Amino acid sequence: MNRLSTVAIGTAAFLVAMLSLVFIVTNTGPQFDTVIINDHVVGGTGDKLAAFAIGSLSGAVAVICAIRLRRHN
């Protein structure tokens, strides 16, 4: 894998990890508004766990890409 593809994959993974973090932070704490779509409460426990899993995996991919870029120099 060359540097350009490593940077592209790492950047995309980092953005997904940050979006997952923002989702978790904004939906943690007291909720005064509830969004329900097709009998599903958006921001519930299952959504937070899914965002945590996706964010963790994406963050790991971003770190691996950063390590690969560091080793190429």
DRENPA-3360 file (N, C-alpha, C; in nm, 2 decimals, always signed):
BEGIN
1 = MNRLSTVA = +0.08/-0.12/+0.00/+0.00/+0.00/+0.00/+0.09/+0.12/+0.00 ~ +0.06/+0.22/-0.09/+0.15/+0.34/-0.10/+0.10/+0.44/+0.00 ~ +0.17/+0.55/+0.01/+0.15/+0.65/+0.11/+0.01/+0.72/+0.09 ~ -0.02/+0.75/-0.04/-0.15/+0.82/-0.06/-0.27/+0.74/-0.02 ~ -0.27/+0.61/-0.05/-0.38/+0.53/+0.00/-0.39/+0.51/+0.15 ~ -0.27/+0.51/+0.21/-0.26/+0.50/+0.36/-0.32/+0.63/+0.42 ~ -0.28/+0.74/+0.36/-0.33/+0.87/+0.41/-0.49/+0.88/+0.39 ~ -0.53/+0.83/+0.28/-0.68/+0.84/+0.25/-0.76/+0.75/+0.35;
9 = IGTAAFLV = -0.71/+0.63/+0.37/-0.78/+0.53/+0.46/-0.77/+0.58/+0.60 ~ -0.65/+0.63/+0.64/-0.64/+0.68/+0.78/-0.72/+0.80/+0.81 ~ -0.73/+0.89/+0.71/-0.81/+1.01/+0.73/-0.96/+0.98/+0.74 ~ -1.01/+0.89/+0.65/-1.15/+0.85/+0.66/-1.18/+0.78/+0.79 ~ -1.09/+0.69/+0.83/-1.11/+0.62/+0.96/-1.11/+0.71/+1.08 ~ -1.02/+0.81/+1.08/-1.02/+0.91/+1.18/-1.15/+0.99/+1.19 ~ -1.20/+1.03/+1.07/-1.33/+1.11/+1.07/-1.44/+1.02/+1.12 ~ -1.45/+0.90/+1.09/-1.56/+0.81/+1.14/-1.54/+0.80/+1.29;
17 = AMLSLVFI = -1.42/+0.78/+1.34/-1.40/+0.77/+1.48/-1.44/+0.90/+1.55 ~ -1.41/+1.01/+1.50/-1.45/+1.14/+1.56/-1.61/+1.16/+1.56 ~ -1.67/+1.12/+1.45/-1.82/+1.13/+1.44/-1.88/+1.04/+1.54 ~ -1.83/+0.92/+1.56/-1.88/+0.83/+1.66/-1.86/+0.89/+1.80 ~ -1.75/+0.95/+1.83/-1.73/+1.01/+1.96/-1.83/+1.12/+1.98 ~ -1.85/+1.21/+1.88/-1.95/+1.32/+1.89/-2.09/+1.26/+1.92 ~ -2.12/+1.15/+1.85/-2.26/+1.09/+1.87/-2.27/+1.04/+2.01 ~ -2.17/+0.98/+2.07/-2.17/+0.93/+2.20/-2.18/+1.04/+2.30;
25 = VTNTGPQF = -2.10/+1.14/+2.29/-2.10/+1.25/+2.38/-2.23/+1.33/+2.38 ~ -2.29/+1.35/+2.26/-2.41/+1.43/+2.26/-2.53/+1.35/+2.31 ~ -2.52/+1.22/+2.31/-2.63/+1.14/+2.36/-2.61/+1.09/+2.50 ~ -2.51/+1.13/+2.57/-2.48/+1.09/+2.71/-2.53/+1.20/+2.80 ~ -2.59/+1.16/+2.91/-2.64/+1.26/+3.00/-2.79/+1.27/+2.99 ~ -2.85/+1.37/+3.06/-3.00/+1.38/+3.06/-3.05/+1.42/+2.92 ~ -3.15/+1.35/+2.88/-3.21/+1.37/+2.75/-3.35/+1.43/+2.77 ~ -3.37/+1.55/+2.72/-3.49/+1.62/+2.73/-3.58/+1.60/+2.60;
33 = DTVIINDH = -3.52/+1.57/+2.49/-3.59/+1.54/+2.37/-3.56/+1.40/+2.33 ~ -3.67/+1.33/+2.28/-3.65/+1.19/+2.23/-3.69/+1.19/+2.08 ~ -3.60/+1.13/+2.00/-3.63/+1.11/+1.86/-3.66/+0.96/+1.84 ~ -3.78/+0.94/+1.79/-3.83/+0.80/+1.76/-3.85/+0.79/+1.61 ~ -3.78/+0.69/+1.55/-3.80/+0.67/+1.41/-3.84/+0.52/+1.39 ~ -3.95/+0.49/+1.33/-4.00/+0.35/+1.31/-3.99/+0.27/+1.44 ~ -4.05/+0.33/+1.55/-4.05/+0.26/+1.68/-3.91/+0.23/+1.74 ~ -3.81/+0.31/+1.70/-3.68/+0.29/+1.75/-3.63/+0.43/+1.81;
41 = VVGGTGDK = -3.59/+0.42/+1.94/-3.54/+0.55/+2.00/-3.40/+0.57/+1.96 ~ -3.38/+0.68/+1.89/-3.24/+0.71/+1.84/-3.16/+0.76/+1.96 ~ -3.04/+0.71/+1.98/-2.96/+0.75/+2.08/-2.97/+0.66/+2.21 ~ -3.04/+0.55/+2.19/-3.05/+0.46/+2.30/-2.92/+0.38/+2.33 ~ -2.93/+0.28/+2.42/-2.81/+0.21/+2.46/-2.75/+0.13/+2.35 ~ -2.84/+0.07/+2.26/-2.78/-0.01/+2.15/-2.71/+0.08/+2.05 ~ -2.76/+0.20/+2.03/-2.70/+0.29/+1.94/-2.56/+0.34/+1.99 ~ -2.56/+0.36/+2.12/-2.43/+0.40/+2.18/-2.33/+0.29/+2.18;
49 = LAAFAIGS = -2.37/+0.17/+2.20/-2.28/+0.06/+2.19/-2.23/+0.04/+2.05 ~ -2.32/+0.05/+1.95/-2.28/+0.04/+1.81/-2.18/+0.15/+1.77 ~ -2.21/+0.27/+1.82/-2.11/+0.38/+1.79/-1.98/+0.36/+1.85 ~ -1.98/+0.31/+1.97/-1.85/+0.28/+2.04/-1.77/+0.17/+1.97 ~ -1.84/+0.07/+1.92/-1.77/-0.04/+1.85/-1.71/+0.01/+1.72 ~ -1.80/+0.08/+1.64/-1.75/+0.14/+1.51/-1.64/+0.24/+1.53 ~ -1.65/+0.33/+1.63/-1.55/+0.42/+1.66/-1.42/+0.36/+1.71 ~ -1.43/+0.26/+1.79/-1.30/+0.19/+1.83/-1.23/+0.12/+1.72;
57 = LSGAVAVI = -1.31/+0.05/+1.63/-1.24/-0.01/+1.52/-1.18/+0.09/+1.42 ~ -1.26/+0.20/+1.40/-1.21/+0.30/+1.31/-1.08/+0.37/+1.36 ~ -1.09/+0.40/+1.49/-0.97/+0.46/+1.56/-0.85/+0.37/+1.55 ~ -0.87/+0.24/+1.57/-0.76/+0.14/+1.55/-0.70/+0.15/+1.41 ~ -0.78/+0.15/+1.31/-0.74/+0.16/+1.17/-0.66/+0.29/+1.15 ~ -0.71/+0.40/+1.21/-0.64/+0.53/+1.19/-0.50/+0.52/+1.26 ~ -0.49/+0.46/+1.37/-0.36/+0.45/+1.44/-0.26/+0.36/+1.36 ~ -0.32/+0.25/+1.31/-0.23/+0.16/+1.23/-0.18/+0.23/+1.10;
65 = CAIRLRRH = -0.27/+0.31/+1.04/-0.22/+0.39/+0.93/-0.12/+0.49/+0.97 ~ -0.13/+0.55/+1.08/-0.03/+0.65/+1.13/+0.10/+0.58/+1.15 ~ +0.10/+0.46/+1.21/+0.22/+0.39/+1.24/+0.29/+0.35/+1.11 ~ +0.21/+0.31/+1.01/+0.27/+0.27/+0.88/+0.33/+0.39/+0.81 ~ +0.27/+0.51/+0.82/+0.33/+0.63/+0.76/+0.45/+0.67/+0.83 ~ +0.46/+0.65/+0.96/+0.58/+0.68/+1.04/+0.69/+0.59/+1.00 ~ +0.66/+0.47/+0.98/+0.77/+0.37/+0.94/+0.82/+0.39/+0.80 ~ +0.74/+0.45/+0.71/+0.79/+0.47/+0.58/+0.89/+0.59/+0.57;
73 = N = +0.89/+0.68/+0.67/+0.99/+0.79/+0.66/+1.12/+0.75/+0.70;
% end
